Amino acid sequence: MKIPTKLKHKPVIVSENYENVDGRYAYDTDAKGLSLGLAQWNDRGNVEISAKVWRHTGEKWSRQSEELPLHRVLDLSILICRTMGHFKEAYRYDNLYNQDKPIIDRVGLQGDAMNVEVCTDNEKINEDIKLFNQILSDDGELIAERLKVLSGMLKELGY
């Protein structure tokens, strides 16, 4: 499906067949495309690049389409990687985390650090973390495939 180019987000690089590879939703998703382009919130003289997931209801482009600055996309990738690292060893803890130290990691960024921690404010965290772990395990092959591709690309780029 062709991504619209006349809206506020201005696509530059696109994946217009994303619906075919959208993880477990492949071939049955409203996420029809991905794009990198000029952000819709740009002001004159202040231009940012953003990533966008284009959603389509079957009749029109959805207002639920998401647009994120690139650094947030990467921050989410960091969060995913640290989370996966935690769950590889989580079996060692009752309830899959150290209740005395729910902070999993502090990832240094921009002179400070992004905390990665278990959300102990969630009143059903002990149930939800077990379900989360199961789903992470069930989706392991989908996630691993993407991480391997990403790893190879990062190595090609010299990272």
N, C-alpha and C positions, 0 to 999 in steps of 0.2 A: 504494500500500500504506500503510495507516495506521501511523504511528509509535507505538510503545508509550508510554504515559504513566504507567505504574505502576512503572517502573524508577527507579534512583537519579538519572539525568539527567532533569530536569523540563522538557520542551519548552514553549516559549512561542510562538515563531514557527517555522513549519515549511514545508518544501517536500517534499510527499509524492509528487511525481512526478519526483523527481530522476533516476530510472532512464531517463527519456525524453531527458534532456539531458546525460548524463555523458560529454561529449566523444566520443572515438572509441569508447567503450563503450556509447553510447546504445542502448537497447532490448536490451542483452545484458550486463547488469551486476548484481552483487550489491549495489551501492550504491543502495539504494531510496529514501533520503530524507536531507534535511539539516535540522538544527534549531539554533536559538539558544535557550538556556534556562538554567536554574540548574544549575551544575556538579555532577557526582556526588561530587566530593571536598569539597564545602562542609562546614564545621564550624559549629556554632552560633555566631552572631555574626560569621562571616566568610563572606560569600556572594560568589561570582563568577559571571559569565555565561560560558558556553562555547559553542563551535560543535561540532556532532557530525555525523559521517557515519554513517548507519545502514546496516549491511550485513545482508543476509538470505540464508541458504544455500538457500532454497527450502523449507526445513522449519522453520527457527527463526532468531531473531535471532542474529547472529554475535558472538562475543567479540572479533572483529577490528574491530568498530565503533570509530571513533576519536573522541575528544573532546579539543578544544584550547581553551585560554583565548583570548579574542578578540585580545589583543595578539599572540599567536603566529601566529594566522591572518594578521594584518596584516604581521607580520614576514616570513612566508613570501611574501606578496605583494610586499613590498619586495625580497626576495631574487630573486624571479622577474623583476621589472622591471630590476634592476641586471644580472642575468644576460643578459637579452635585449639590453640596451644593449651589453654586452660583445661578444656574438656578432654584432652588426651591424658591428663593426669588426674582429673576430677574424681575418678573412682576411689581415690585414696581418702576422700573426705566423706563424713556423714553428710547427707544432703548435697553432695557434689561441690561443696565449697567450704572454705575455712570460715566458720561463723565468727571467729575472733578477729579475722583479718579479711574482710570481703573485697579489699582492693587487690585485684589480680596483677596489675602493672601500672606504672606511670611511664608514659611514652614521651620522651623529650621532643618538644616542637616549639620553635620560635622563642626560645629562651625561657619557656615554662614547660609544663608537662600536661598531657591529656590523661586523666585517670580512666582506667578500665576496671570496672568493679561490678560485683553482683548487686543488684538492686534490692537491698534489704528493706526498703520502704514498701515493696510489694508484699501485701499481707498473705499472699498465697505463693510466696517464692519457693518454698520447699516442693510444692506440687509442680509449679510452672517450670522450675529449673530441670526437673526430671523429664518433663515433656519436651522442653527445649533440647536437652541432650539426646533424646530419642530421635527427634526430627533431624537434628544435626547429623546423627549417625545414619539415618535413613537416606538423607540427601548427600552423604559423603562422596559418592561417585560423581554427582553433578558438580559439586563444589571443587573436588580434587582436579577434575578435568580443566576447569577454568583457572585454578591456581597454577597448574602446570604450564598452561599456555601463557599466563601472566608472568610466571617466573622466567620462561624462555625469552619473552619479549624484553623483560627488564635486563636480563643478561646481555641481549643484543645491544641494548642502549647503553651498556656499561655500568649498570647498577648492580 
